[in-house]
Amino acid sequence: MNWIGPRRFAWLLVALALAACDSSQTGGLLQAIGRPQPAAPPPAQSRPADGTTATAPTESGSRTPTVQQSTLPPPTAQGPSLGPLLEGRPGLTPPGPGDPPGPPGRDPSTPRVALLLPLSGGAAEVGNDMLNAAQLALFDFAPSEFELLIHDDRGTPDGAAEAVRLAIVDGAQLIVGPLLAASARAVAPAARAAGVNVVAFSTDRSIVGDGVYTLGFLPAAEVESVIAHARSRGISRIAVLAPDDAYGAAVVEAARRVVPGAGLAKIQLYDPATSDFSEPIKQLSNFQQRRGQLMQQKAELATRTDEIAKQALARLEKLQAIGDLPFDALLIADGGKRLQSIAALLPFYDVDPSKIRILGTGQWDEPGTGAEPALVGGWYAAPSPDTRAEFEVQFKQAFGTTPRRLATLAYDAVALAAVLAQAEGGAHFDAAALTQASGFTGRDGLFRLLPSGLAERRLAILEVEPKGAKIIAKPRETFEAAVR
């Protein structure tokens, strides 16, 4: 196992100081944390070996943990930020017996948290961004006696099962990750058997419960929020266009919950593997039937020679179909290139975004969504970008790249673990500590883990602009009483 301890950390500080003499970029890196301290974590140039241990340096390693309010957004009335909790905010549960002792030679009082991520395999790019974000959280919030055990789960169930076994043997008191649902399912049995709680990143509701929690962005909450906002603006007839998979099913189920009465105006599913969305969009808009009505009316007008008929025919020549659509808003449950392809076809099949409000899920929360004109003016629900902006600047200064969207999940999870490691009386990661009713304000805004295992978040409503998105409805700043 590779070890990053105080002595090696001091060497890293010397290396950074020497590099600062020749590189203006290093100067920015040293300021990335946003508070006076010797250094920020060095840029991750290569993936750490499986089982790497990252420890927060002791004072002999030139670092004493300090906290300033600027490190995270200011606390709300009920939802304190993670930063102030380091100063001893009340409400954290003291430790109890039964924590795994860890391997011989380790101080049993040192909090150990395992981080399981796909650092190789198909999801490696996202996994390594999440690892870098976790390093920022470690150096921002971890006490001097804190160990983060890093394991590559390879993005597979087998890799995750092996990673969690090694983590438990090494004395992990909390498992953070994995990212993928199948990997989380593979981790759960061993973690439950060992009595170690898991905070995963999956969006699959089926993995949670009995000690398994998820910080993932759940589509149900996003759908319910954006549809509720649309209905508050007088939009009542809503259609859904979604992939025919587990994600699409979750979106449809959530939409049905929030739309009362007879239900949604229309639900249209499509093969998630397709690259041609013409047919599902035709079916969504009843295009063939409405096109037939247009052609019939044009044929009838063509038989007439009066001026009114000629003018009506001229107007119809500009249309592709006639008749009203059965919906006033369309929720598209997709993102990335598929979203762009779908949106580009909408006007072609007579779904006019200037008349039909286009709605979306958190998958829209990516740079470039507004590059497709049909999506400009669309609404979606997501964490407020304001709380994420500082993190993105910090990440880019430290690692030279813009973080992928999911990186904040790893930052918030590791920051939360570091906070709980400093509870009065010692580290404790039980259900009571993880599910504090007031929640926490992290890089993705106010969140809390529920006893059910799901994450509850306060989401903003955003409107797509050509080069970004603007907030049109701010998230609420507190939680109601805890759900038990």
C-alpha positions in Angstrom: 0.0 0.0 0.0 1.3 3.4 -0.9 1.4 5.8 2.1 1.1 9.6 2.1 2.3 10.6 5.6 3.7 13.7 7.2 7.3 13.1 6.0 6.2 12.7 2.3 3.8 15.6 2.6 6.7 17.9 3.8 8.6 16.8 0.7 5.6 17.6 -1.5 5.5 21.1 0.0 9.2 21.6 -0.9 8.5 20.5 -4.4 5.6 22.9 -4.8 7.7 25.7 -3.4 10.5 25.1 -5.9 8.0 24.8 -8.7 6.5 28.1 -7.7 9.7 29.9 -8.6 9.2 28.9 -12.3 5.5 28.5 -12.7 2.7 31.1 -12.3 0.3 28.2 -12.4 1.6 26.8 -9.2 0.9 30.2 -7.5 -2.7 29.8 -8.4 -2.7 26.2 -7.1 -1.4 27.3 -3.7 -4.2 29.8 -3.4 -6.9 27.3 -4.5 -8.1 26.3 -1.1 -9.1 29.9 -0.3 -7.5 30.2 3.2 -4.0 30.8 4.5 -2.1 27.5 4.6 1.2 26.1 3.3 -0.2 24.3 0.2 -3.1 22.8 -1.6 -2.9 19.1 -2.7 -0.7 18.7 -5.8 -2.3 18.1 -9.1 -3.2 14.4 -9.7 -1.0 13.6 -12.7 -1.6 9.8 -12.5 -4.1 7.4 -10.9 -3.0 6.2 -7.5 -2.5 2.6 -6.9 -5.4 0.6 -5.5 -5.4 0.8 -1.8 -3.6 4.2 -1.5 -4.0 5.8 1.8 -4.2 9.6 2.0 -3.7 11.0 5.4 -4.3 14.6 6.5 -0.8 15.8 7.7 0.0 16.5 11.3 1.5 19.8 12.5 4.9 18.2 12.1 4.0 17.9 8.5 3.4 21.7 8.3 -0.4 21.7 8.3 -2.8 22.6 11.1 -6.5 22.3 10.1 -8.2 25.7 10.0 -11.7 26.6 8.8 -13.1 29.8 7.4 -16.7 30.5 6.3 -15.5 31.2 2.8 -14.7 27.5 2.2 -18.3 26.6 1.7 -21.5 28.7 1.3 -22.7 30.4 4.5 -25.0 28.3 6.8 -28.7 28.6 6.7 -31.0 28.7 9.7 -31.5 25.0 9.8 -28.8 23.7 7.4 -25.3 24.5 8.6 -22.5 24.4 6.1 -19.8 21.7 6.6 -17.3 24.4 7.5 -18.8 25.7 10.7 -19.4 22.1 11.9 -15.7 21.7 12.3 -15.9 24.3 15.0 -18.1 22.1 17.2 -21.6 22.7 16.1 -24.0 20.7 18.3 -26.1 17.8 17.1 -23.4 15.2 16.2 -23.7 11.8 17.8 -20.8 10.6 20.0 -19.1 7.4 19.0 -20.1 4.0 20.3 -18.5 0.6 20.5 -18.0 -1.8 17.6 -15.9 0.1 15.1 -13.6 -2.2 13.1 -10.1 -2.1 14.8 -8.1 -2.0 11.5 -4.9 -3.7 10.8 -2.1 -4.1 13.3 0.2 -1.1 13.7 -2.4 1.5 13.1 -3.7 3.8 15.8 -7.3 2.5 16.4 -8.5 6.0 17.3 -7.6 7.4 13.8 -10.8 7.7 11.7 -10.6 5.7 8.5 -12.9 6.2 5.5 -12.7 4.2 2.3 -13.3 5.8 -1.1 -14.4 3.4 -3.8 -14.3 4.9 -7.4 -13.9 3.6 -10.9 -10.3 4.8 -11.5 -9.9 2.4 -14.4 -12.4 1.0 -16.9 -15.1 2.8 -18.8 -16.0 5.3 -16.2 -12.4 6.2 -15.3 -12.5 9.8 -16.4 -15.4 10.6 -14.1 -13.9 8.5 -11.3 -10.5 10.3 -11.4 -12.2 13.7 -11.4 -14.2 12.6 -8.3 -10.9 11.4 -6.7 -9.4 14.8 -7.3 -12.4 16.5 -5.8 -12.1 14.2 -2.8 -8.5 15.3 -2.4 -9.6 18.9 -2.2 -12.2 18.0 0.4 -9.5 16.1 2.4 -7.1 19.0 2.4 -9.9 21.5 3.1 -11.6 19.7 6.0 -9.8 16.7 7.3 -8.3 16.8 10.8 -4.6 16.0 11.2 -5.6 12.4 12.2 -7.7 11.2 9.4 -7.1 8.6 6.7 -8.8 8.2 3.3 -8.3 4.7 1.9 -8.5 4.9 -1.9 -9.6 1.8 -3.8 -10.2 1.4 -7.5 -13.4 -0.6 -8.1 -12.7 -0.7 -11.8 -16.4 0.1 -12.5 -17.4 -3.5 -12.2 -19.3 -5.5 -9.6 -16.4 -7.8 -9.1 -14.0 -5.0 -8.7 -16.3 -3.3 -6.2 -16.7 -6.5 -4.2 -12.9 -6.9 -4.0 -12.4 -3.2 -3.1 -14.9 -3.2 -0.2 -13.4 -6.4 1.2 -9.9 -4.8 1.3 -11.4 -1.6 2.8 -13.1 -3.5 5.6 -10.0 -5.5 6.3 -8.1 -2.2 6.5 -10.4 -0.9 9.2 -12.7 1.4 7.2 -15.4 2.8 9.4 -17.4 4.3 6.5 -17.5 3.5 2.8 -17.8 6.4 0.3 -18.8 5.3 -3.2 -19.1 3.4 -5.5 -20.4 5.5 -8.4 -22.3 2.8 -10.4 -25.5 1.1 -9.2 -24.2 -2.4 -10.0 -21.0 -1.8 -8.1 -23.0 -0.4 -5.1 -25.1 -3.6 -5.1 -21.9 -5.7 -5.0 -20.6 -3.6 -2.1 -23.7 -3.7 0.1 -23.6 -7.3 1.4 -20.1 -7.2 2.8 -20.6 -3.7 4.2 -23.8 -4.7 6.0 -22.2 -7.8 7.4 -19.3 -5.8 8.8 -21.7 -3.1 10.1 -20.1 -0.4 8.0 -22.4 2.2 6.4 -22.1 3.1 2.8 -22.6 6.6 1.1 -22.8 5.8 -2.6 -23.2 8.1 -5.6 -25.7 6.1 -7.6 -29.1 7.5 -8.8 -30.7 4.0 -8.4 -33.3 4.1 -5.6 -33.3 0.3 -5.4 -29.8 0.1 -3.8 -30.5 2.1 -0.6 -31.6 1.0 2.8 -30.2 -1.0 5.7 -27.0 1.0 6.0 -26.7 2.0 2.3 -27.2 5.7 1.5 -26.8 7.6 -1.7 -25.9 11.2 -2.5 -26.7 10.7 -6.2 -29.0 13.2 -8.0 -32.3 11.4 -8.0 -34.4 12.0 -11.1 -37.6 11.8 -9.1 -36.8 14.9 -7.1 -35.8 16.8 -10.2 -38.9 15.9 -12.1 -41.3 16.7 -9.3 -39.6 20.1 -8.8 -39.7 21.2 -12.5 -43.2 20.0 -13.1 -44.4 21.7 -9.9 -42.9 24.9 -11.1 -44.5 24.6 -14.5 -47.9 24.0 -12.9 -47.4 27.0 -10.7 -47.0 29.0 -14.0 -50.3 27.8 -15.3 -49.1 24.8 -17.4 -51.4 21.9 -16.9 -51.0 19.6 -20.0 -47.6 17.9 -19.8 -46.1 15.2 -21.9 -43.0 13.1 -21.2 -40.4 11.8 -23.7 -38.1 9.4 -22.0 -35.8 6.4 -22.7 -37.3 3.0 -22.2 -35.0 2.0 -19.3 -34.7 2.3 -15.5 -34.0 6.0 -15.7 -37.0 6.7 -17.9 -39.2 4.6 -15.7 -38.2 6.6 -12.6 -39.0 9.8 -14.5 -42.4 8.6 -15.6 -43.3 7.4 -12.2 -42.3 10.7 -10.6 -44.3 12.7 -13.3 -47.3 10.6 -12.6 -47.1 11.4 -8.9 -46.9 15.1 -9.3 -49.5 15.4 -12.2 -53.0 14.8 -10.7 -56.3 13.8 -12.1 -56.3 11.8 -15.4 -52.5 11.8 -15.5 -50.1 13.0 -18.1 -51.2 14.2 -21.5 -48.9 11.8 -23.2 -46.0 9.4 -22.4 -43.6 8.4 -25.3 -40.7 6.1 -24.7 -37.9 5.3 -27.1 -35.1 2.8 -27.4 -32.1 4.2 -25.4 -29.8 2.6 -28.0 -31.3 4.3 -31.0 -29.6 7.2 -32.8 -32.7 8.1 -34.9 -35.5 9.7 -32.8 -37.8 10.6 -35.7 -40.3 7.9 -35.1 -40.9 8.5 -31.3 -41.2 12.2 -31.9 -43.7 11.6 -34.7 -45.8 9.5 -32.4 -45.4 12.0 -29.6 -46.8 14.8 -31.8 -49.4 12.7 -33.6 -47.5 14.0 -36.7 -48.8 11.5 -39.2 -52.5 12.1 -38.4 -52.1 15.9 -38.2 -50.0 15.8 -41.4 -52.8 13.9 -43.1 -55.4 16.5 -42.0 -53.2 19.2 -43.5 -52.9 17.4 -46.8 -56.6 16.8 -47.0 -57.4 20.4 -46.3 -54.9 21.6 -48.9 -56.4 19.3 -51.5 -59.9 20.7 -50.8 -58.7 24.3 -51.1 -56.9 23.6 -54.3 -60.2 22.7 -56.0 -61.5 26.2 -55.3 -60.6 29.4 -57.3 -61.9 32.1 -54.9 -59.4 34.5 -53.3 -60.1 33.4 -49.8 -59.3 29.8 -50.7 -56.1 30.9 -52.4 -55.0 32.9 -49.3 -55.8 30.0 -47.0 -53.9 27.6 -49.2 -50.9 30.0 -49.1 -50.9 30.0 -45.3 -51.1 26.2 -45.2 -48.1 25.9 -47.5 -46.0 27.2 -44.6 -47.2 24.5 -42.2 -46.1 20.9 -41.7 -49.3 19.8 -39.8 -52.5 21.2 -38.4 -54.4 20.8 -35.2 -53.4 21.4 -31.7 -50.9 19.3 -29.8 -52.3 17.5 -26.7 -49.8 19.1 -24.4 -48.5 22.6 -23.4 -45.1 21.4 -22.1 -42.8 18.5 -22.9 -40.4 16.9 -20.4 -37.4 15.4 -22.1 -35.6 13.0 -19.8 -32.2 12.8 -21.4 -29.0 14.7 -21.7 -25.8 15.2 -23.7 -25.8 14.3 -27.4 -29.1 12.4 -27.3 -30.8 15.5 -25.9 -29.3 17.7 -28.6 -30.5 15.2 -31.3 -34.0 15.0 -29.9 -34.4 18.8 -29.5 -33.2 19.4 -33.1 -36.0 17.3 -34.5 -38.8 18.9 -32.5 -39.6 21.8 -34.8 -39.3 19.5 -37.8 -42.2 17.4 -36.5 -44.3 20.4 -35.5 -43.4 20.7 -31.8 -42.6 24.4 -31.7 -40.5 25.4 -28.7 -41.9 28.9 -29.0 -45.3 27.5 -28.1 -44.5 24.4 -26.1 -42.4 24.8 -22.9 -39.6 22.3 -23.0 -38.7 20.9 -19.5 -35.8 18.8 -18.4 -34.1 16.8 -15.7 -30.7 17.2 -14.0 -29.1 15.6 -17.1 -29.5 19.1 -18.7 -27.1 20.5 -16.0 -24.1 20.3 -18.3 -22.2 23.0 -20.3 -23.4 23.3 -23.9 -27.1 22.5 -23.4 -28.1 25.9 -24.8 -26.1 25.3 -28.0 -29.3 23.8 -29.4 -31.7 26.6 -30.1 -34.8 24.4 -29.4 -33.7 24.1 -25.8 -33.1 27.8 -25.1 -35.9 28.9 -22.8 -36.4 25.4 -21.4 -36.6 24.8 -17.7 -34.9 22.2 -15.5 -34.3 21.5 -11.8 -30.8 21.1 -10.4 -28.7 22.3 -7.5 -28.0 26.0 -7.7 -24.8 26.6 -9.7 -23.9 29.5 -7.4 -22.8 27.0 -4.7 -20.7 25.1 -7.2 -18.9 28.0 -8.8 -16.2 28.4 -6.1 -15.5 24.6 -6.3 -15.0 24.7 -10.0 -12.5 27.6 -9.8 -10.7 25.8 -7.0 -10.6 22.5 -9.0 -9.3 24.1 -12.2 -6.6 26.0 -10.3 -5.4 22.8 -8.6 -5.7 20.3 -11.5 -5.8 22.4 -14.6 -9.1 21.1 -16.0 -12.8 21.8 -15.5 -14.4 19.1 -13.3 -17.0 16.8 -14.6 -20.5 17.4 -13.1 -20.4 14.5 -10.6 -17.1 15.6 -9.0 -19.0 17.7 -6.4 -20.6 14.5 -5.0 -17.2 13.1 -4.0 -16.2 16.5 -2.5 -19.4 16.7 -0.4 -19.2 13.1 0.7 -15.6 13.3 1.8 -16.2 16.7 3.5 -19.1 15.2 5.4 -17.0 12.3 6.5 -14.2 14.6 7.7 -16.8 16.6 9.6 -18.3 13.6 11.3 -14.7 12.5 12.2 -14.4 15.6 14.4 -17.6 15.1 16.4 -17.3 15.8 20.1 -16.2 12.5 21.7 -14.6 11.2 18.6 -15.5 10.0 15.1 -18.8 8.3 14.5 -20.5 7.3 11.3 -23.7 5.7 12.4 -27.2 6.4 11.1 -27.9 9.1 13.6 -24.8 11.1 12.6 -25.4 10.6 8.8 -29.1 11.6 8.9 -29.1 14.8 10.9 -32.4 16.5 10.3 -30.9 20.0 9.6 -28.8 18.7 6.8 -25.6 20.2 5.4 -24.7 22.9 2.9 -22.2 21.5 0.5 -20.9 22.3 -3.0 -24.3 21.2 -4.4 -26.3 23.2 -1.9 -28.4 22.1 1.0 -28.8 18.3 1.3 -29.5 15.6 3.9 -29.5 11.9 4.0 -32.8 10.4 5.0 -33.3 7.2 7.1 -34.6 5.6 4.0 -31.1 6.0 2.5 -32.1 8.6 -0.1 -30.7 12.1 -0.4 -33.1 15.0 -0.1 -31.9 18.2 -1.8 -33.1 21.7 -2.2 -33.1 22.4 -5.9 -33.2 25.5 -8.0 -35.2 26.0 -11.3 -33.0 27.1 -14.1 -33.8 28.4 -17.6 -31.5 27.5 -20.5 -29.7 30.4 -22.2 -27.5 30.1 -25.3 -24.3 30.1 -23.2 -25.4 28.8 -19.8 -28.4 28.9 -17.6 -30.0 31.4 -15.2 -31.8 30.7 -11.9 -35.5 31.6 -12.2 -36.6 30.1 -8.8 -34.1 29.8 -5.9 -34.0 26.7 -3.8 -35.5 26.8 -0.3 -33.0 27.3 2.4 -34.2 24.9 5.1 -35.6 21.5 5.6 -38.8 20.6 7.3 -38.9 18.1 10.2 -36.9 14.9 9.4 -38.7 12.1 7.6 -38.7 9.0 9.8 
